[in-house]
Amino acid sequence: MVLTNTQKRNIALWIAVAFMAVNAVLISQEMFWFTLFPAALIVLGLMLFSLDRVFLIIAFFTPLSFEVFIKELGAGIALPTEPLLIGMLVIILFKILYENPFPKEVWVHPITIIVLLNLTWMLLTSITSELPVVSFKYLLMQLWFIVPAYLFGTLLFKKERRIREFLLLFMIPLAMVVIYTTYQHSLRGFGGQAAHWVMYPFFNDHTAYGAVLAMFLPVGIVFTLDHHYNRTTRLAFALLTAIIFAGLLLSVSRAAWLSTFAAMGFFVILYFKIRFRTLMLGGLVALTLLFALQDRIISRMERNTQESEETDFAKHAQSMSNITTDASNLERLNRWSAAQRMIRERPVLGWGPGTYQFVYAPFQKSRDLTIISTNFGDQGNVHSEYIGPMCDSGIPGTILFVALIIGVISLTLKLLHHDLPNRIKWYLMAVFLGLTTYYVHGFLNNFLDTDKASIPFWGFTAIIVAIDLYHKRSTATTGSDRAQTE
């Protein structure tokens, strides 16, 4: 039976009337969730038939997401991004089981192998965890970040335009957050203490805010320099980049500033195409010198009594090496000292993924405590992406994370010696420099348990892998690949 247009309109009208009636009854009972039903149907349809658009929607809303604590789960969840990520995870896992949309070269790629080994090790250490429920929650959270952003990303970024869309759809709302934050900051006279919280509710911490801004500063610069765009568009990108730079400066995040300077050093490495072996040799020499001169360095740092002063950028930066009186620096050392004692007790399997903040308190020593120390795990984590995995999943956990970083650096330097299209080469440099800011920032903080940092971190990694798999081939092959994915 074929319905006429009039019949279709009548059915649509009765469905709308029924929805409004049911919704009115539920609202009268203070049940507001049914209002989201139409949006949920649209999202479900997109997930079933257009996952790429869902991921781009997630990219747009990630800077704008806010955390809500759900009592039943005993944890916070970022809205609207994490429910969408969970939905993507379920759909992708079903696709893998029934049709496996990912080509073999994705599964056997060295970066993917490291990621899968890391997830497997996290699963094992979740079983042996001190707090298994916490660890399995943490593992599940990592899955809904990594599977959509990295695994699906390697498929999505076959298309060059999807790389561009992902970067822009994240950067534009990020600039909106900067404008909101700067306005709130200005209302308080750009006071030093206000800089720590004026980005709320979009970011819970000024250091996380600074870390994400640092990741996208190189991206903004690359879009501004891209001659494929007309002058007006490039001026718009320049304004966008200036907003992100201003936000980075006003974030008063010393780690973010330091990581931005480090990215400049990596740019020199990329520009002059320094080979990986040379880079590794230089790194070993630098580590040797640091080890040999550690007493002098520590002595010099102990003589620095400049405390953080957010209203004076020069003094604030100088306080970075103050390990005598600066409370923030001393508390970081306290967390690291507690972590060291935890690692000694469980060096191989660790205490379980995501458990550090719940179990570190007994490992603190009274001589290390500061005015901001706590025994309740409510003031941040271990403050290191490198020490954290060692506490949670033992020494193998950190080895796998470092292997991922070394693998990405090695792959990027190798790709720069290939004949890449000019635009792809600039995208490669942008996302790699963005990643290097986080690699450096990771020595002082850890944010990969949040959507704000995880989506760009794994998305940028996926872009580099996609460039390796699809964009360094001959023009004919690349064109064929793109035609198959359209």
C-alpha positions in Angstrom: 0.0 0.0 0.0 1.4 3.4 -1.1 0.5 6.3 1.1 -0.5 9.6 -0.4 1.2 12.9 0.6 -1.9 13.9 2.5 -1.9 10.6 4.4 1.8 11.0 5.2 1.2 14.5 6.5 -1.7 13.3 8.7 0.4 10.5 10.2 3.2 13.0 10.9 0.7 15.3 12.5 -0.8 12.6 14.8 2.7 11.5 15.8 3.6 15.1 16.7 0.3 15.5 18.7 0.9 12.2 20.5 4.5 13.3 21.4 3.4 16.6 22.7 0.6 15.0 24.8 2.9 12.4 26.3 5.6 15.0 26.9 3.1 17.4 28.6 2.1 14.6 31.0 5.7 13.7 31.9 6.7 17.4 32.4 3.8 17.8 34.8 5.4 14.9 36.8 8.8 16.7 36.6 10.1 14.1 34.1 11.9 16.2 31.5 14.0 13.5 29.7 11.3 12.7 27.1 11.8 16.2 25.6 15.1 14.8 24.2 13.4 11.9 22.4 13.3 13.5 18.9 17.0 14.5 19.2 17.8 11.0 20.3 16.0 9.5 17.3 18.0 11.8 15.0 21.3 10.8 16.7 20.4 7.1 16.5 19.7 7.4 12.8 23.0 9.2 12.3 24.9 6.5 14.2 23.3 3.7 12.1 23.8 5.4 8.7 26.4 8.2 9.1 28.9 7.6 11.9 31.3 10.1 10.3 28.9 12.9 11.0 28.3 11.8 14.6 32.1 12.0 15.2 32.3 15.5 13.7 29.4 16.5 15.9 31.3 15.1 18.9 34.4 17.1 17.8 32.3 20.3 17.7 30.7 19.8 21.1 33.9 18.6 23.0 35.2 22.1 23.9 31.6 23.0 24.9 30.9 19.9 27.0 30.3 20.1 30.7 30.5 17.5 33.4 27.5 16.2 35.3 27.8 13.9 38.3 25.5 10.9 38.1 24.8 9.4 41.5 23.8 6.0 40.2 27.1 5.6 38.4 29.2 7.1 41.2 31.1 9.2 38.5 30.8 12.3 36.4 30.1 12.2 32.7 30.7 14.9 30.1 27.5 16.0 28.3 26.7 15.7 25.4 29.9 14.1 24.2 30.4 11.0 26.3 26.9 9.5 25.7 27.6 10.0 22.0 31.0 8.4 22.3 29.5 5.4 24.2 26.9 5.0 21.4 29.7 5.1 18.8 31.7 2.5 20.7 28.7 0.1 20.7 28.0 0.6 17.0 31.7 0.2 16.0 32.1 -3.0 18.1 29.0 -4.5 16.5 30.4 -3.5 13.1 33.7 -5.2 13.9 31.9 -8.4 15.0 29.7 -8.6 11.9 31.4 -6.9 9.0 34.7 -5.4 10.2 34.9 -2.1 8.3 38.6 -1.6 9.1 41.1 -2.8 6.5 43.9 -5.1 7.5 46.6 -2.4 7.2 44.9 -0.5 10.1 45.0 -3.5 12.4 48.6 -4.4 11.6 49.9 -0.8 11.7 52.6 -0.5 14.4 50.7 2.3 16.2 47.5 0.3 16.3 49.4 -2.7 17.6 50.8 -0.6 20.5 47.4 0.8 21.3 45.9 -2.7 21.3 48.7 -4.0 23.5 48.1 -1.1 25.9 44.4 -1.8 26.2 45.1 -5.5 26.7 47.5 -4.8 29.5 45.0 -2.4 31.0 42.5 -5.2 30.9 44.9 -7.6 32.7 45.8 -5.0 35.4 42.1 -4.2 35.9 41.5 -7.9 36.8 44.4 -7.7 39.4 43.4 -4.2 40.5 43.1 -3.1 44.1 39.8 -1.6 43.1 38.4 -3.7 40.2 35.2 -1.7 39.8 37.1 1.6 39.5 39.6 0.0 37.0 37.0 -1.5 34.7 35.1 1.9 34.7 38.4 3.5 33.7 39.1 0.9 31.0 35.6 1.4 29.6 36.1 5.1 29.5 39.4 4.7 27.6 37.6 2.5 25.1 35.0 5.1 24.3 37.7 7.6 23.7 40.2 5.4 21.8 37.8 3.3 19.6 35.9 6.3 18.1 38.7 8.9 18.0 41.6 6.7 17.0 40.3 3.5 15.4 37.3 5.0 13.6 39.5 8.1 12.9 41.9 6.1 10.8 39.0 5.3 8.5 37.4 8.7 8.6 40.7 10.6 7.7 41.0 8.7 4.5 39.3 11.8 3.1 41.5 14.9 3.3 38.4 17.1 3.8 37.5 15.2 6.9 40.9 16.1 8.5 40.2 19.7 7.8 36.6 19.5 9.1 37.7 17.7 12.3 40.3 20.4 13.1 38.1 23.3 12.3 35.0 21.9 14.1 37.0 21.6 17.3 38.9 24.8 17.0 36.0 27.1 16.3 34.0 26.2 19.5 37.3 26.2 21.4 37.7 29.9 20.4 34.2 30.5 21.6 35.1 29.1 25.0 38.2 31.4 25.0 36.0 34.4 24.3 33.6 33.4 27.1 36.5 32.8 29.5 38.2 36.1 28.7 35.0 38.0 29.2 34.5 36.4 32.6 38.1 37.1 33.4 37.7 40.7 32.4 34.7 41.2 34.7 37.1 40.3 37.6 39.8 42.6 36.5 41.9 39.8 35.2 42.7 38.8 38.8 45.2 36.1 39.3 43.0 33.7 41.3 40.1 34.1 38.9 42.3 32.7 36.1 42.1 29.3 37.8 38.3 28.9 37.4 36.7 31.4 34.9 36.7 28.7 32.2 34.1 26.7 34.2 31.8 24.9 33.3 33.6 24.1 30.0 36.9 23.3 31.7 37.3 22.3 35.4 41.0 23.4 35.5 43.1 26.1 34.0 45.9 23.7 33.3 43.6 21.4 31.2 42.3 24.5 29.4 45.9 25.6 28.6 46.9 22.2 27.5 44.1 22.0 24.9 44.8 25.5 23.7 48.5 24.6 23.2 47.5 21.6 21.1 45.5 23.7 18.7 47.8 26.7 18.4 50.0 25.0 15.7 46.8 24.0 13.9 45.6 27.6 13.8 48.9 28.8 12.5 48.9 26.2 9.7 45.4 27.2 8.6 46.5 30.8 8.5 49.5 30.0 6.3 47.5 27.7 3.9 47.5 29.5 0.5 44.7 27.3 -0.8 42.3 29.7 1.0 41.6 33.2 -0.1 42.8 36.2 1.8 39.6 36.9 3.7 39.4 33.3 4.9 43.0 33.4 6.0 42.4 36.6 7.9 39.5 34.8 9.7 41.9 32.0 10.6 44.5 34.5 11.8 41.8 36.0 14.1 40.9 32.5 15.3 44.6 31.8 16.0 45.0 35.1 17.8 42.1 34.3 20.1 43.6 30.9 21.0 47.0 32.4 21.6 45.4 35.1 23.9 43.6 32.3 25.8 46.8 30.4 26.2 48.5 33.4 27.6 45.7 34.2 30.0 45.4 30.6 31.1 48.5 31.2 33.3 49.3 27.5 32.8 53.1 27.3 33.1 53.1 23.8 31.8 51.2 24.9 28.7 53.6 27.7 28.1 56.5 25.4 28.4 55.0 22.8 26.1 54.4 25.6 23.5 58.1 26.5 23.5 59.0 22.8 23.2 56.8 22.6 20.1 58.9 25.4 18.6 61.9 23.2 19.1 60.1 20.3 17.4 59.2 22.6 14.5 63.0 23.1 13.9 63.4 19.3 13.9 60.6 18.9 11.3 61.7 21.9 9.2 65.3 20.6 8.8 64.1 17.0 8.5 66.4 15.7 11.2 66.4 11.9 11.2 65.0 9.9 14.0 68.4 8.3 14.9 70.0 11.7 15.2 67.1 12.8 17.4 67.4 9.8 19.6 71.1 10.3 20.0 70.6 13.9 20.9 68.0 12.8 23.5 70.4 10.3 25.1 73.1 13.0 25.3 70.7 15.4 26.9 69.5 12.8 29.5 73.2 11.9 30.2 74.0 15.6 30.9 70.9 16.0 33.1 71.9 13.0 35.1 75.5 14.2 35.4 74.5 17.7 36.5 71.4 16.8 38.6 73.0 18.0 41.9 73.8 21.4 40.4 70.3 21.7 38.8 68.5 20.7 42.1 70.7 23.1 44.1 69.9 25.9 41.6 66.1 25.1 41.8 66.2 25.1 45.6 67.6 28.7 45.6 64.7 29.8 43.5 62.1 31.3 45.9 59.9 33.0 43.3 56.3 31.9 43.9 53.7 31.8 41.2 52.2 35.2 40.5 49.5 35.1 37.8 49.4 38.8 37.3 53.1 39.0 36.3 53.8 36.5 33.5 57.6 36.8 33.8 57.5 35.9 37.6 54.9 33.3 37.0 57.1 31.5 34.5 60.2 31.9 36.7 58.3 30.1 39.6 58.2 27.0 37.5 61.5 25.8 38.9 60.7 26.8 42.5 60.7 23.6 44.6 61.2 25.3 47.9 58.2 27.5 48.6 55.7 27.2 45.6 52.8 25.1 46.9 51.7 23.9 43.5 55.2 22.6 42.6 55.7 21.1 46.1 52.4 19.2 45.9 53.3 17.8 42.5 56.6 16.5 44.1 54.5 15.1 47.0 52.3 13.2 44.5 55.3 11.9 42.6 57.0 10.8 45.8 53.9 8.9 46.9 53.7 7.3 43.4 57.4 6.2 43.7 56.6 4.3 46.9 53.5 2.7 45.3 55.6 1.6 42.3 58.2 0.0 44.5 55.4 -2.1 46.2 53.8 -3.2 42.9 56.2 -2.6 40.0 54.8 -5.0 37.5 51.0 -5.0 37.7 50.5 -1.7 39.5 47.5 -0.9 41.6 44.9 -0.9 38.8 43.9 1.6 36.1 42.4 4.8 37.5 43.1 3.9 41.1 45.9 6.3 42.0 43.8 9.0 43.5 41.9 6.5 45.7 45.0 4.7 47.1 47.9 7.1 47.2 47.1 8.8 50.5 48.8 6.2 52.9 52.0 6.6 50.8 52.4 10.3 51.6 55.0 11.3 54.1 54.4 14.1 56.6 57.6 15.8 55.5 56.2 16.0 51.9 52.8 17.4 52.8 51.8 20.9 51.7 49.1 23.3 52.5 47.0 21.9 49.6 47.6 18.2 50.3 44.6 15.9 50.9 43.9 12.3 51.9 40.6 12.1 50.0 41.7 12.0 46.3 39.7 15.1 45.5 42.4 17.4 44.4 43.6 16.0 41.1 45.6 13.0 40.1 49.3 12.0 39.9 50.1 15.0 37.6 52.0 13.0 35.0 51.0 10.9 32.0 54.2 8.9 32.5 54.2 8.2 36.2 50.4 7.6 36.2 50.4 4.4 34.0 53.4 3.1 36.1 51.3 3.4 39.3 48.1 2.0 37.6 49.5 -0.7 35.3 53.1 -1.1 36.5 56.3 -0.4 34.5 54.9 -2.1 31.4 52.1 0.4 31.4 54.5 3.3 31.1 56.7 1.4 28.6 53.7 1.0 26.3 52.7 4.7 26.6 56.3 5.8 25.8 56.4 3.3 22.9 53.3 5.0 21.5 55.0 8.4 21.6 58.3 7.1 20.1 56.3 5.3 17.4 54.4 8.5 16.5 57.6 10.6 16.4 59.4 8.0 14.3 56.5 7.7 11.9 56.1 11.5 11.5 59.8 12.0 10.7 59.7 9.1 8.2 56.6 10.6 6.5 58.3 13.9 6.1 60.8 12.2 3.8 58.0 10.9 1.5 56.5 12.9 -1.4 53.4 14.1 0.4 50.9 16.6 -1.1 51.9 20.0 0.2 48.6 20.5 2.1 48.8 17.0 3.7 52.4 17.8 4.8 51.2 20.9 6.6 48.4 19.0 8.3 50.9 16.4 9.4 53.2 19.1 10.9 50.2 20.8 12.6 48.8 17.8 14.4 52.3 16.5 15.3 53.3 19.8 16.8 50.0 19.8 18.7 50.8 16.3 20.0 54.3 17.3 21.1 52.8 20.0 23.2 50.9 17.3 25.0 53.8 14.9 25.2 55.8 17.6 27.0 52.7 18.8 29.1 52.3 15.1 30.1 55.4 15.3 32.3 53.6 17.7 34.6 49.9 16.9 34.2 47.5 14.2 33.0 44.2 14.8 31.2 43.7 11.8 29.0 40.8 10.7 31.3 38.8 13.7 29.9 37.1 14.2 26.5 38.8 17.6 26.1 42.3 16.2 25.8 41.5 12.6 24.7 39.6 13.5 21.5 42.3 15.7 20.0 45.1 13.4 21.3 43.7 10.3 19.7 42.3 12.2 16.8 45.7 13.7 15.9 47.3 10.3 16.3 44.7 8.8 13.9 45.4 11.6 11.3 49.1 10.7 11.3 48.3 7.0 10.9 45.8 7.8 8.1 48.4 9.9 6.3 50.8 7.0 6.5 48.2 4.5 5.2 46.4 6.5 2.5 48.0 9.9 1.6 51.5 9.0 0.7 50.5 6.7 -2.2 50.4 7.6 -5.8 47.7 10.0 -7.0 45.8 7.2 -8.8 45.8 5.0 -5.7 44.8 7.8 -3.4 42.0 8.8 -5.8 40.7 5.3 -5.9 40.7 5.0 -2.1 38.8 8.3 -1.7 36.2 7.2 -4.3 35.5 4.1 -2.2 35.0 6.0 1.0 32.7 8.7 -0.4 
